[in-house]
């Protein structure tokens, strides 16, 4: 059984999120998703997510393509999470290209292209302007 692991905030869930999760699942048998904690998102993006971590975890857990979710507490713990879930492949969006190559000794690292013209940040900005 091939386990795929991926990570994200998945705030203001949109079609781009669904696309990357479905494409990640197609690479293996089991898809495990690390959901960035509220504090990790504050550290990464200097803002709290619109939806709290427990709500975001529940949304992602309910998708047919997702087998399990967990709370990602730190970017520096990715290697530990890969080992913990015995993942053979790490999937990230191509906006992270090259940033996780150092984990290729633990598993295959795959960067998938993002859905063009879709981003949570742009959706939030559009909502603010309206």
C-alpha positions in Angstrom: 0.0 0.0 0.0 1.5 3.3 -1.1 0.9 6.2 1.3 0.9 9.8 0.1 1.3 12.8 2.5 0.6 16.4 1.8 0.2 19.6 3.9 -1.7 22.8 3.7 -3.8 25.3 5.5 -6.9 24.7 3.4 -8.6 27.9 4.5 -11.6 29.1 2.5 -11.7 25.7 0.7 -11.9 26.1 -3.1 -11.6 24.0 -6.3 -7.8 24.4 -6.3 -7.6 22.6 -3.0 -9.8 19.8 -4.3 -7.8 19.5 -7.5 -4.5 19.0 -5.7 -5.9 16.6 -3.1 -7.5 14.4 -5.8 -4.3 14.5 -7.9 -2.3 13.6 -4.8 -4.6 10.6 -4.0 -4.2 9.4 -7.5 -0.5 8.8 -6.9 -1.1 6.2 -4.2 -3.6 4.1 -2.2 -3.8 6.3 1.0 -3.8 10.1 1.4 -2.8 11.6 4.7 -3.2 15.4 5.0 -1.4 17.6 7.5 -3.5 20.7 8.3 -1.5 23.7 9.4 -2.5 24.8 13.0 -3.8 28.2 13.5 -0.5 29.2 15.2 1.6 27.8 12.3 -0.5 29.8 9.8 -0.1 32.9 11.9 3.7 32.3 11.8 3.8 31.6 8.0 1.3 34.2 6.7 1.2 36.7 9.6 -2.6 36.2 9.9 -4.9 33.7 11.4 -7.0 31.5 9.1 -10.6 32.5 8.4 -11.7 29.1 9.7 -10.3 27.6 12.9 -8.1 24.5 12.7 -10.7 22.0 13.9 -13.2 23.2 11.3 -10.6 23.0 8.5 -9.6 19.5 9.7 -13.3 18.4 9.6 -13.8 19.8 6.1 -10.8 18.0 4.7 -11.5 14.7 6.6 -14.9 14.5 5.0 -13.5 14.5 1.4 -13.7 11.1 -0.3 -10.1 11.3 -1.5 -8.7 11.9 2.0 -8.0 8.9 4.3 -6.8 10.7 7.4 -5.9 14.2 8.7 -3.7 15.4 11.5 -2.6 18.8 12.9 0.7 20.1 11.5 2.3 22.1 14.3 5.6 23.1 12.6 7.2 23.2 9.1 10.3 21.7 10.6 8.5 18.5 11.6 7.8 17.3 8.1 10.4 14.5 8.2 8.9 13.3 11.5 5.4 13.3 10.0 6.7 11.4 6.9 8.2 8.7 9.2 5.1 8.6 11.6 2.7 7.9 8.7 5.2 5.7 6.7 4.6 7.9 3.6 6.3 6.9 0.4 5.5 10.2 -1.4 5.3 13.8 -0.2 3.2 16.0 -2.5 3.3 19.8 -2.4 2.1 22.5 -4.6 4.7 23.8 -7.1 4.8 27.2 -5.3 7.0 25.2 -2.9 9.2 23.7 -5.6 12.7 22.8 -4.4 11.9 23.7 -0.7 11.4 20.1 0.3 14.0 18.3 -1.9 16.1 17.6 1.3 13.4 15.1 2.3 14.0 13.0 -0.9 16.2 10.6 1.2 13.0 9.7 3.2 10.5 9.5 0.3 9.7 10.6 -3.2 9.0 14.4 -3.3 6.5 15.5 -6.0 5.5 19.1 -6.7 2.1 19.4 -8.4 1.1 22.5 -10.4 -1.5 24.7 -8.8 -4.9 25.4 -10.4 -4.3 28.6 -12.4 -5.8 31.9 -11.2 -7.1 30.4 -7.9 -5.7 31.2 -4.5 -7.1 31.6 -1.0 -5.3 35.0 -0.7 -7.0 36.4 -3.8 -10.4 35.1 -2.7 -10.0 36.7 0.7 -8.9 40.0 -1.0 -11.9 39.9 -3.3 -14.2 39.4 -0.4 -12.6 42.3 1.5 -13.1 44.6 -1.5 -16.8 43.8 -1.8 
